Amino acid sequence: MAENTDIDESLYSRQLYVLGHEAMLRMKKTNVLISGMRGLGVEIAKNVILAGVNQVTIQDEGLAGWADLSSQFYLEQGDVGQNRAECSLNKLSELNNYVTVSSHTGPLTQDLLAQNQVVVLTNSSLEEQLRIGSFCHSNGIKFIVADTKGLCGQLFCDFGEQFEVIDTNGELPVSAMILHISQGNPGIVTCMDEHNHRFQDGDLVTFSEVCGMTELNGCEPMQVKMLGPYTFSICDTSGFSSYERGGVVTEVKKSKTVTFKPLKEALVHPDIVQSDYGKCERHRTLHIAFQALHQLLKETGHLPTPRAQAGAELLLAIAKELNKDSHPDTHVERLDESIVCKLALTAGGDLSPVNAFIGGLAAQEVMKACTGKFSPLVQWLYFDALECLPEEDEEQLLTEDTCAPRHCRYDGQIAVFGTAFQEKLAKQKYLLVGAGAIGCELLKNFALIGLASGEGGHITVTDMDSIERSNLNRQFLFRPQDIGKSKSETAAQVIKRMNPALRITAQQNRVGPDSEQVYGHDFFSQLDGVAAALDNIEARVYVDGRCVQHQKPLLESGTLGAKGHTQVIVPFLTEPYGTAKTGPENAIPLCTLKNFPHRIEHTLQWARDEFEGLFKIPAVNVNQYLNDSDFVQHTLRLDEAQSLEILKGVYSHLGEQRPQNWDDCVNWARQRWEKLYRNDIRQLLHCFPPEEKTSSGLPFWSGPKRCPHSLSFDPNNTTHMDYIVAASNLYAQIYGIGGTRDRSAILNTLQGVIVPDFSPKSNVKIHVTDQEMEEEKSAVDKNKLEELSKNLASPQSFNISKMHPVEFEKDDDTNFHMDFIVAASNLRAENYDIPPADRHKSKQIAGSIIPAIATTTAAVVGLMCLELYKIVQGHKQIRSYRNGYVNLALPLCTMMLPLGPKVFKVAGKDYTIWDHYPIQGRKNCQEEMTLGELIEHFKHLYNLEITSLFYGEAYPYNSKSESHREKLKNRVSDVVRMVKDIPPHVQVLEFVPCFAEDEDCEMIPPIRYQFR
């Protein structure tokens, strides 16, 4: 067992971005007891162990039954009849070497409880909950109750009478740049109009960098009152100096004390957090119904028999009696009797997706109890997914007989949905794109529910990535010995052990245009659906487009720290995921990056661009030039500005700029430092002095434009030397020259470096806007371009070896990559008086690392798989489906009805994006249609006359063109080949037609023409 003192950043890196070091250290000092090792209990234990608490004790006196296999993923068939805690111990222990895991098979004694700071009960009686809850409340132990019954779930928290929350939402402090501050009572602060300032009434703020009204700089935190999206009021500023310019206002995060009632009191006076705003009264009914279920279980010794009307009537009678005698705070004016009955009819079920959702939420509450990080649940949460049951006209098919146990691993699911649905699940064919955190959780749920576990069923999982150490914190199927192995293959092997009946194939392909020969028409046509476990918008849009094209349902989701979303996409019923965005979200203007940064994100992006522009792109271009005799001609076909930039870079790296030895690399790094952090800044200040005014008489250096200052190189400054060491080593690498980490040797070399004097020039043009930068691009020195193309006409004339491009890799601390990024960014931040970022924060921003935590992933995947139930059953009503959004930090869970697809008209008929015109292109499965036959056949089928056809950006047919009319006798595929190649794997050609009947449609369904 590794020593449990320091935080292993290589393991917890993604989670650290969510919780922070202080919260992680608190968690590593916490002992947690989890009672009940059925599906819900093991889900909570898994997430808590991955999170990295000090010690977890799992307790269960019960023996595993067949129904447990429906949701307990660490039980196997051979464990039936054995103690659940003991059977689960070894596999839970393997999850995290930093966490001590032990089992307890006896009762929950006070001595055992007192050894823990957090106690979680699952699968417990109300009497036990009240007894243990009272002890915990009296002894300062955080207490959580989690329970699931079929499609319903319950969560309760009691963290004591004075629980301090150190960070209510986990968001970075809000900050804004100041445009003006008035002298008055109160003073009015006006912020720059780049973004809404995002402050709220009562927020505490501090000020910095204010010129003029300097009394505000470094003042005690003061409250704000919101006046508008860009204005708020503060204290009396009438006696302060006049505001001149600049300044930043920053939120001061406040701690909060929360009071919890003990369980006995909270049952009578419940505070219920809504998990679905369309079910507010239903949650109050469930509060009564769960208590009635406890009473029924106490009286009869068992839960209601699945689908037994007698059990439903008994539970309803108990619930009515409890409601009748309840306190006004608990009483439900109109008890929803149908919900009580449905709870009774399904309570005998145990479903993996419901356990995943409630288990994810419960584990996050454990982490809050350990750390004080994020707002805890106060105090009850109820959840149901009863819309997963068959729609009204099919629910009568569920009977006591069809839902009776079969002594198989799916008994917990059959109790809710019956045997026919289980058989349908087994025959499903699904594509899972991605085997990372969401992919691992999906595969676990697929195995437990029996998706693709029978004849005809199949899951294809594809992921091109290999397992890294940082994955182990949330991708729970992987172990340290799996590092370096394929994610998809490893996940498939583990899942096969979890459910040997699963039929699954692992692949290592990226799903995109380059793999359409694998995932083509035949592949998509045989699918029943697709699940996306992706981490970027581009890939999501592509997969969504393929699902729309082939009219297949898609389960889509994503997480960002404690936040997560799910979207269910059903052909013809819901809107798709969406179309590609035209540009990067929140893209930083180029002029900001180049001349006017004002946030650390700007300097880090600038440093990443420097890295690519110095150590990768030039080397790639030089190698292409040496390998491809037509490189120059290909480059000249680009726009002139881009051509000039590429050819200049190639030529410089072939000639005088090329270093001959290590000393040359150090010299280059020192000259680069001087240029970037001293000379360029001096030139900028020469063009725009600190006192510069705009044409309207306002200070130029104000608002987002921070007035910079140049730096002087100091070999005793750590950051200065960090840059020289990293830059010189990386520069040496691309030329195949050996480097060194020896700083004393590098210092000796620096003593011999001569740095030329620099004088700012008056004829230099510095761009203030992106538009100015674009305008200059059009003024290319064509003579220089022609000279370069001549000089580079013959690669053979350069007797040089290939270069070694450097691919940015953020997680290797020995490769100088992050050393360069951190130093380059923080030096530029110093130029502009921007607070620097440490290595951890720099790695997150520069490496585009998405904060991640296992609890959110589990909850999100639980919601996805509930929608899978509906898709497989074939729910036809949009009101049956739910899109979800969760923020476990608040906690917030919002379930929403999906939107329907946008309707458009063609020749008076309604269509949506899901529609297309299918055409079988081979007559009698032999001879392919001619273009003329296609047009006639289409008119016969749809009563529409095709006047033109587009194939992508190509234009193979226009009826108004004489030459095009001659194509009518050609085969359709031959007509396409006249304008564009058809790859051998393509079986279906997709055309966008125009019709004589309606040529001005905003959208037209495509023609999908199968010719192979």
Secondary structure, 3 states (H helix, E strand, C coil): CCCCCCCCHHHHHHHHHHHCHHHHHHHCCCEEEEECCCHHHHHHHHHHHHHCCCEEEEECCCECCHHHHHCCCCCCHHHCCCEHHHHHHHHHHCCCCCCEEEEECCCCCHHHHHCCCEEEEECCCHHHHHHHHHHHHHCCCEEEEEEEECCEEEEEEECCCCEEECECCCCCCCEEEEEEECCCCCCEEEECCCCCCCCCCCCEEEEECCECCHHHECCCCEECEECCCCEEECCCCCCCCCCCECCEEEEECCCEEECCCCHHHHHHCCCEECCCHHHHHHHHHHHHHHHHHHHHHHHHCCCCCCCCHHHHHHHHHHHHHHHHCCCCCCCCCCCCHHHHHHHHHHCCCCCHHHHHHHHHHHHHHHHHHHHCECCCCCCEEEEECHHHCCCHHHHCCCCCCCCCCCCCCCHHHHHHHHHHHHHHHHCCEEEEECCCHHHHHHHHHHHHHCCCCCCCCEEEEECCCECCHHHHHCCCCCCHHHCCCEHHHHHHHHHHHHCCCCCEEEECCCCCHHHCCCCCHHHHHCCCEEEECCCCHHHHHHHHHHHHHHCCCEEEEEEECCEEEEEEECCCCCCCCCCCCCCCCCCCCHHHHHCCCCCHHHHHHHHHHHHHHHHCHHHHHHHHHHHCCCHHHHHHCCCHHHHHHHHHHHHHHHCCCCCCCHHHHHHHHHHHHHHHHHHHHHHHHHHCCCCCECCCCCECCCCCCCCCCCCCCCCCCHHHHHHHHHHHHHHHHHCCCCCCCCHHHHHHHHCCCCCCCCCCCCCCCCCCCHHHHHHHHCCCCHHHHHHHHHHCCCHHHCCCCCCCCCCCCCCCCCCCHHHHHHHHHHHHHHHCCCCCCCHHHHHHHHCCCCCCCHHHHHHHHHHHHHHHHHHHHCCCCHHHCCEEEEECCCCEEEEECCCCCCCEEECCEEECCCCCEEEECEECCCEECEHHHHHHHHHHHHCCCEEEEEECCEEEEECCCHHHHHHHHCEHHHHHHCCCCCCCCCCEEEEEEEECCCCCCCCCCCEEEECC
